[in-house]
Amino acid sequence: MFGDITPIAVSPSLLGESPMWQPDAGQLWWCDIPGRRLNRFSPSTGLHAHWDFAAEPASCAPLPGGDLLLAMRDGLFRFHPETARLSPLARAPYDTAQERFNDGKADPQGRFWVGTIFEPRDPPKAALYCFDGGVLLRRADGITVSNGLAFSPDGRTMYWSDTKAHAVYAFDFDGHDGSLSRRRTFAQFESRKAGQALAGYGGRPDGAAVDAEGCYWVAMFEGARVLRLSPAGELLSSVDLPVRCPTMPCFGGADLRTLFITTAREKRPAEEVAREPWSGRVLQLRVDVPGLPVNFARV
């Protein structure tokens, strides 16, 4: 059933997130948020490197020259892998005792978009920010767990989800000035009912990526699957996974046809982890349609 899906040769994360394929180096990066670790893996050599931090790294984007833009609980930083040095770019604009940065990606013009998670979960105080020209601005709000950031191939649509609300939104996106308009619901999923077994629950939308045909691939946390949705929001296909909690897909490899999927094991029942030993691993499988190359951020 899962013969085409394998884990990469790296030990599990607690909560793997924000996988990113760096094309010039041919390397995969991802964060372990509660593990406070940034990972890098080279499929061609099998080499794995990691860096540990005092605060949680949540998402990253490549910068020209090999550095990364790293979103952490306490702000945005430029990270220098060769020296492991963090250079501050912007302080967190929220109470870091209750909120932290989460999913983040650069747009085609190099602005870095990053949302937050409001850890008490109620009320919906999380928001979406844009880092542009050295300035961090609040651009949308009214959600609890910001996720699902992605852009259409033509750069005219931005996707954004609220995992707690089981909803994925779409905006009209103006690449010239970075403005958002016409927010609408792109996909809505059923919430888990009280007492409902996980086996009958489809999951809630977490991280996402877009392929070259404009289809939106979304990891369904607790749903043990990744969905491919058309640009109109129609379900085209579902990939069943050997773990309950996928967190985000990304496209990589030289042809961008390897789908990497980060997963989680943090706070999962012991019997689930024993039954699903790949929980927390980065999974990989080949797909027919290539993904879009990662957008580089600018600072």
Secondary structure in CASP SS format (residue, H / E / C, confidence):
PFRMAT SS
TARGET T0000
AUTHOR 0000-0000-0000
METHOD secondary structure of the structure
MODEL  1
M C 1.00
F C 1.00
G C 1.00
D C 1.00
I C 1.00
T E 1.00
P E 1.00
I C 1.00
A C 1.00
V C 1.00
S C 1.00
P C 1.00
S C 1.00
L C 1.00
L E 1.00
G E 1.00
E E 1.00
S E 1.00
P E 1.00
M E 1.00
W E 1.00
Q E 1.00
P C 1.00
D C 1.00
A C 1.00
G C 1.00
Q E 1.00
L E 1.00
W E 1.00
W E 1.00
C E 1.00
D E 1.00
I C 1.00
P C 1.00
G C 1.00
R C 1.00
R E 1.00
L E 1.00
N E 1.00
R E 1.00
F E 1.00
S E 1.00
P C 1.00
S C 1.00
T C 1.00
G C 1.00
L E 1.00
H E 1.00
A E 1.00
H E 1.00
W E 1.00
D E 1.00
F C 1.00
A C 1.00
A C 1.00
E C 1.00
P E 1.00
A E 1.00
S E 1.00
C E 1.00
A E 1.00
P E 1.00
L C 1.00
P C 1.00
G C 1.00
G C 1.00
D C 1.00
L E 1.00
L E 1.00
L E 1.00
A E 1.00
M E 1.00
R C 1.00
D C 1.00
G E 1.00
L E 1.00
F E 1.00
R E 1.00
F E 1.00
H E 1.00
P C 1.00
E C 1.00
T C 1.00
A C 1.00
R E 1.00
L E 1.00
S E 1.00
P E 1.00
L E 1.00
A E 1.00
R E 1.00
A C 1.00
P C 1.00
Y C 1.00
D C 1.00
T C 1.00
A C 1.00
Q C 1.00
E E 1.00
R E 1.00
F E 1.00
N E 1.00
D E 1.00
G E 1.00
K E 1.00
A E 1.00
D C 1.00
P C 1.00
Q C 1.00
G C 1.00
R C 1.00
F E 1.00
W E 1.00
V E 1.00
G E 1.00
T E 1.00
I E 1.00
F E 1.00
E C 1.00
P C 1.00
R C 1.00
D C 1.00
P C 1.00
P C 1.00
K C 1.00
A E 1.00
A E 1.00
L E 1.00
Y E 1.00
C E 1.00
F E 1.00
D E 1.00
G C 1.00
G C 1.00
V E 1.00
L E 1.00
L E 1.00
R E 1.00
R E 1.00
A E 1.00
D E 1.00
G E 1.00
I E 1.00
T C 1.00
V E 1.00
S E 1.00
N E 1.00
G E 1.00
L E 1.00
A E 1.00
F E 1.00
S C 1.00
P C 1.00
D C 1.00
G C 1.00
R C 1.00
T E 1.00
M E 1.00
Y E 1.00
W E 1.00
S E 1.00
D E 1.00
T C 1.00
K C 1.00
A C 1.00
H C 1.00
A E 1.00
V E 1.00
Y E 1.00
A E 1.00
F E 1.00
D E 1.00
F E 1.00
D E 1.00
G C 1.00
H C 1.00
D C 1.00
G C 1.00
S E 1.00
L E 1.00
S E 1.00
R E 1.00
R E 1.00
R E 1.00
T E 1.00
F E 1.00
A E 1.00
Q E 1.00
F C 1.00
E C 1.00
S C 1.00
R C 1.00
K C 1.00
A C 1.00
G C 1.00
Q C 1.00
A C 1.00
L H 1.00
A H 1.00
G H 1.00
Y C 1.00
G C 1.00
G C 1.00
R E 1.00
P E 1.00
D E 1.00
G E 1.00
A E 1.00
A E 1.00
V E 1.00
D E 1.00
A C 1.00
E C 1.00
G C 1.00
C C 1.00
Y E 1.00
W E 1.00
V E 1.00
A E 1.00
M E 1.00
F E 1.00
E C 1.00
G C 1.00
A C 1.00
R E 1.00
V E 1.00
L E 1.00
R E 1.00
L E 1.00
S C 1.00
P C 1.00
A C 1.00
G C 1.00
E C 1.00
L E 1.00
L E 1.00
S E 1.00
S E 1.00
V E 1.00
D E 1.00
L C 1.00
P C 1.00
V C 1.00
R C 1.00
C C 1.00
P E 1.00
T E 1.00
M E 1.00
P E 1.00
C E 1.00
F E 1.00
G E 1.00
G C 1.00
A C 1.00
D C 1.00
L C 1.00
R C 1.00
T E 1.00
L E 1.00
F E 1.00
I E 1.00
T E 1.00
T E 1.00
A E 1.00
R C 1.00
E C 1.00
K C 1.00
R C 1.00
P C 1.00
A H 1.00
E H 1.00
E H 1.00
V H 1.00
A H 1.00
R H 1.00
E C 1.00
P C 1.00
W C 1.00
S C 1.00
G C 1.00
R C 1.00
V C 1.00
L E 1.00
Q E 1.00
L E 1.00
R E 1.00
V C 1.00
D C 1.00
V C 1.00
P C 1.00
G E 1.00
L C 1.00
P C 1.00
V C 1.00
N C 1.00
F C 1.00
A C 1.00
R C 1.00
V C 1.00
END
